[in-house]
Amino acid sequence: MPRARSKPTAPDDWAHELQSLLIGKEVKPSGEGWLTSIEFAEKIKKNRGNGLKILRQGLKTGLLERFIGSQKGATRTYPKVWYRPKK
């Protein structure tokens, strides 16, 4: 027989608690040479679409490495991806 909960909770309470713990935490890559997709496109003087195609091809062939982190915005933390050539 299931036990009764001592305190009723809303189904999304755990999500709010997790968000409050993670809010404002930036996770950025360490080391040199990391660029976002927009910075990469500007560096090679291509538009964003062509820059993304080149990034995907570099990841597929193993020439680039990817770091998935987060960056703090005005109201919340957003996911952000950085790329750099493999050494």
C-alpha positions as CSV (number, residue, x, y, z in Angstrom):
1,M,0.0,0.0,0.0
2,P,1.5,3.4,-1.0
3,R,2.4,5.8,1.8
4,A,0.6,9.1,2.1
5,R,2.7,12.2,1.4
6,S,3.4,14.3,4.4
7,K,3.1,17.5,2.3
8,P,1.2,17.8,-1.0
9,T,3.4,19.3,-3.8
10,A,2.5,20.6,-7.2
11,P,3.9,18.5,-10.0
12,D,6.3,21.2,-11.2
13,D,7.7,22.2,-7.8
14,W,10.9,20.2,-8.5
15,A,11.4,22.1,-11.8
16,H,11.1,25.5,-10.1
17,E,13.6,24.3,-7.4
18,L,16.1,23.1,-10.0
19,Q,15.7,26.3,-12.0
20,S,16.4,28.4,-8.9
21,L,19.6,26.4,-8.2
22,L,20.8,26.8,-11.8
23,I,19.7,30.4,-12.5
24,G,22.6,32.7,-13.1
25,K,25.2,29.9,-13.5
26,E,27.3,30.5,-16.5
27,V,29.3,27.5,-17.9
28,K,31.9,28.7,-20.4
29,P,34.7,26.8,-22.0
30,S,38.2,27.1,-20.6
31,G,41.2,27.6,-22.8
32,E,41.8,29.6,-26.0
33,G,40.3,29.5,-29.5
34,W,36.6,28.9,-28.6
35,L,34.2,30.7,-31.0
36,T,30.4,30.8,-31.2
37,S,28.8,30.0,-34.5
38,I,28.2,33.7,-35.2
39,E,31.8,34.6,-34.3
40,F,33.0,31.8,-36.5
41,A,30.9,33.0,-39.5
42,E,32.2,36.6,-39.0
43,K,35.8,35.3,-38.8
44,I,35.6,33.4,-42.1
45,K,33.6,36.2,-43.7
46,K,30.5,34.1,-44.5
47,N,26.9,34.4,-43.6
48,R,25.5,32.4,-40.7
49,G,24.0,29.6,-42.8
50,N,27.2,28.9,-44.7
51,G,29.1,29.2,-41.4
52,L,26.9,26.5,-39.8
53,K,27.3,24.2,-42.8
54,I,31.1,24.5,-42.4
55,L,30.8,23.9,-38.7
56,R,28.7,20.8,-39.2
57,Q,31.1,19.4,-41.7
58,G,34.0,20.0,-39.4
59,L,32.3,18.2,-36.6
60,K,31.4,15.3,-38.8
61,T,35.0,14.9,-40.0
62,G,36.4,15.3,-36.5
63,L,38.4,18.5,-37.2
64,L,36.4,20.5,-34.7
65,E,35.4,20.0,-31.1
66,R,32.2,21.4,-29.5
67,F,31.5,22.6,-26.0
68,I,27.9,23.0,-24.8
69,G,27.5,25.4,-22.0
70,S,25.4,28.3,-20.9
71,Q,25.5,32.1,-20.9
72,K,23.6,34.4,-18.6
73,G,21.0,36.7,-20.2
74,A,19.1,39.6,-18.8
75,T,16.4,37.4,-17.2
76,R,17.6,33.8,-17.4
77,T,20.5,31.6,-18.4
78,Y,20.5,30.4,-22.1
79,P,22.3,27.4,-23.7
80,K,25.3,28.4,-25.8
81,V,27.6,26.3,-28.0
82,W,31.3,27.0,-28.7
83,Y,33.6,25.5,-31.3
84,R,37.3,25.2,-31.8
85,P,39.8,23.2,-33.9
86,K,41.0,19.9,-32.4
87,K,44.7,20.0,-31.4
